[in-house]
Amino acid sequence: MELFKEIQPEEISENTFKLIGKDWMLVASSFDGKTNAMTASWGGFGVLWGKNVAYIVVRPQRYTKNFIDKSNTFSITFFDDSYKSMLAYMGKISGRDEDKIKNSGLTLDENSPIPLFKEGKLTAQCKVLYKQNLSPESFLDTEIISKWYPDSDYHMLYVAEIEKVYIKSN
């Protein structure tokens, strides 16, 4: 852990809209001695039920969803710009087909029960509090359905308490 300093969620100083929507994040989860990760650009941070939370959405076909559902934990990791091609790779390749974490060159901190990548600049470790499938009847703007869900593969929404936040030590 000497690579990282723990901070409070309120101390995250970077623009989270940029981090998530433009820079992308790596969502990772571990279960039964295995870890899988996927790139995502939808989600956010906020306060709900008196807790600092992160929310993510994961499509049903994503392999990482199985890990989140079994462990009820995940991490969200952000990287500097030099890792953009790795994030593209992690978003395209399925962990069902290969050990993409190993093949990406990322290094997991073996002492962390919730995935922590040594190459990350900022990581939030989260415990799921709530999950729900997005449903077509709940969309008030139905253009979202035709644009983002032509195959009816609606995301699962996860709201999770942020348990720890780590930033890279300098």
Steps between C-alpha positions, in 0.01 A plus 500: 500500500802731502403601147172647621363744751148454634277807476136571580253497208441873553869559426475382139612815324483400134192571290303174520307580181832508315642199683201278420367634171819601319792321668299181575519273801586138562233317699643188666369233733641186658334176601631155588863595436436650156478862389345648190479857379326702233526853369203727558411861430158521666455548873553754771564598859260656748329476834204270561352358820747706700795323335762594243415283203608410151261372240580296194297324234598164352339317209382143569745340255811648665712240678586747777131510597525141627784599731315803637183298557690229690726724710280811540818707473688676223764761445508793264850595385614798298830517312710770340479557123779254421259213583228592248588212262494255794154627591385455139631141508330429835171621354516285187634164621302267727659347806316181405741461208833593658668633812471857384634650822823306457510571127442872556810528716305619805614398848254419777591577860486149647419635849179672396174301516331745260707547182770766521723550196850629570495701176185696591510864606169489690297204624168482682420169668127446532243273666168454318200634690236478227458355154218511251454422134414799287161436347351638179177612670699730731649711219314826453719589202441200274764615251755368752361150443534511122844660517665301780295178529413372151570145626302548824815426704417743778769582753498396863533808718725459805509756780791433733645654811851631448697320772851622416661739254868479409711743301849438368764630740762733356 
